[in-house]
């Protein structure tokens, strides 16, 4: 299984597939989440995970439906300043 991690945080993820084809999952924009009434906490958390500048702390998982926290202590410090 091979995944293209270069696109993580860029609005799409390339997900490993059981087949030899890649599956591309679009993610909604931060603005779209606000439009549909997602609570501010979740919208801000989404923004942090989706920001390529925070990839050293947290980034999208291969499935595009989850995220991975790389440094829990640093993420807590960072997120407590912005959430």
Beta strands, then each sheet from edge to edge (+ up, - down):
strand 1: 12-15
strand 2: 23-26
strand 3: 58-60
strand 4: 67-69
sheet 1: 1+ 2-
sheet 2: 3+ 4-
end
